[in-house]
Amino acid sequence: MTADNLNGRLRIAVVIGSVRKPRLADPLAAWLERELAALDWVDVDMIDLAAVSLPMHELQPRGAAASPIAGRLAEADGFVVLTPEYNHSFPASVKNMIDWHLVEWAYKPVGFVGYGGSGGIRAVEQLRAVFPELRATTVRESVLLPMAWKHLDTAGRFTPPPGAVEALHAMMSELATWARALRPARVADLAGRP
Ligand SMILES: Cc1cc2nc3c(=O)[nH]c(=O)nc-3n(C[C@H](O)[C@H](O)[C@H](O)COP(=O)(O)O)c2cc1C
């Protein structure tokens, strides 16, 4: 990130949290990518954790240069985490990805698209307790998709229920506000790093 490149477009990394095969994340991520592509102020980077190797036994307490996605996270102005709910929380794959990094999160906003029986609300709310430790802020608006598997057509394509697109736009708008507002803190943080 430079001081200038936040005046216009924002780079948003979307993290696909589920690594299962098969997974509901696929049609939901495809929908998300389609919707975000229609926003003219966003450059989207889809980060699929199923395609990323972050071995837990190589985890470092302050993040690791060995991460294949550290550069992509560092480049992002903000994040959207697409997370299912597993046993009333978020998946281990999401926590591992968070733990693998540190400065990449600092002074950036994080929004959530949750799914599960109750829309992934417990996963989302628990992630809100994690991100401040990384100096990231979570945005109020979120997208919750209860029983999203009921909204797949015969081709397996996700058709959002009423209100989902509006919720996504509200979240992205807030994400942009925070991404721009946090710009001075990010520039100062970068300047102050050894
Ligand atoms: C291990 C496991 C635990 C789950 N626990 C919950 C749960 O506590 N609450 C819930 O609403 N759904 C739960 N589910 C259902 C998932 O939210 C649902 O299957 C979702 O589609 C999984 O996303 P994925 O297919 O992209 O991994 C669980 C699924 C798995 C695999």
The ligand as an SDF file (V2000), in Angstrom:
LIG
                    3D

 31 33  0  0  0  0  0  0  0  0999 V2000
  -17.9820  -30.1200   11.4700 C   0  0  0  0  0  0  0  0  0  0  0  0
  -19.2370  -29.3390   11.1800 C   0  0  0  0  0  0  0  0  0  0  0  0
  -19.9100  -28.7260   12.2000 C   0  0  0  0  0  0  0  0  0  0  0  0
  -21.0520  -27.9690   11.9510 C   0  0  0  0  0  0  0  0  0  0  0  0
  -21.6480  -27.3040   12.9730 N   0  0  0  0  0  0  0  0  0  0  0  0
  -22.6170  -26.4210   12.7020 C   0  0  0  0  0  0  0  0  0  0  0  0
  -23.1280  -25.5840   13.7060 C   0  0  0  0  0  0  0  0  0  0  0  0
  -22.7210  -25.6200   14.8540 O   0  0  0  0  0  0  0  0  0  0  0  0
  -24.0960  -24.6990   13.3740 N   0  0  0  0  0  0  0  0  0  0  0  0
  -24.5770  -24.5890   12.1070 C   0  0  0  0  0  0  0  0  0  0  0  0
  -25.4360  -23.7500   11.8560 O   0  0  0  0  0  0  0  0  0  0  0  0
  -24.1210  -25.3980   11.1190 N   0  0  0  0  0  0  0  0  0  0  0  0
  -23.1490  -26.3000   11.3870 C   0  0  0  0  0  0  0  0  0  0  0  0
  -22.6540  -27.0940   10.4070 N   0  0  0  0  0  0  0  0  0  0  0  0
  -23.2650  -27.0100    9.0890 C   0  0  0  0  0  0  0  0  0  0  0  0
  -22.4610  -26.0980    8.1920 C   0  0  0  0  0  0  0  0  0  0  0  0
  -22.5900  -24.7700    8.5630 O   0  0  0  0  0  0  0  0  0  0  0  0
  -22.9450  -26.2850    6.7770 C   0  0  0  0  0  0  0  0  0  0  0  0
  -22.8120  -27.6570    6.4420 O   0  0  0  0  0  0  0  0  0  0  0  0
  -22.1350  -25.4590    5.8220 C   0  0  0  0  0  0  0  0  0  0  0  0
  -22.7000  -25.6130    4.5710 O   0  0  0  0  0  0  0  0  0  0  0  0
  -20.6890  -25.8950    5.7770 C   0  0  0  0  0  0  0  0  0  0  0  0
  -19.9920  -25.1110    4.8650 O   0  0  0  0  0  0  0  0  0  0  0  0
  -18.9850  -25.7460    3.8020 P   0  0  0  0  0  0  0  0  0  0  0  0
  -19.7280  -26.8350    3.0790 O   0  0  0  0  0  0  0  0  0  0  0  0
  -18.6300  -24.6110    2.8900 O   0  0  0  0  0  0  0  0  0  0  0  0
  -17.8230  -26.2520    4.5900 O   0  0  0  0  0  0  0  0  0  0  0  0
  -21.5370  -27.8770   10.6320 C   0  0  0  0  0  0  0  0  0  0  0  0
  -20.8590  -28.5310    9.5900 C   0  0  0  0  0  0  0  0  0  0  0  0
  -19.7100  -29.2270    9.8650 C   0  0  0  0  0  0  0  0  0  0  0  0
  -18.9620  -29.8830    8.7270 C   0  0  0  0  0  0  0  0  0  0  0  0
  1  2  1  0
  2  3  1  0
  2 30  2  0
  3  4  2  0
  4  5  1  0
  4 28  1  0
  5  6  2  0
  6  7  1  0
  6 13  1  0
  7  8  2  0
  7  9  1  0
  9 10  1  0
 10 11  2  0
 10 12  1  0
 12 13  2  0
 13 14  1  0
 14 15  1  0
 14 28  1  0
 15 16  1  0
 16 17  1  0
 16 18  1  0
 18 19  1  0
 18 20  1  0
 20 21  1  0
 20 22  1  0
 22 23  1  0
 23 24  1  0
 24 25  2  0
 24 26  1  0
 24 27  1  0
 28 29  2  0
 29 30  1  0
 30 31  1  0
M  END
$$$$
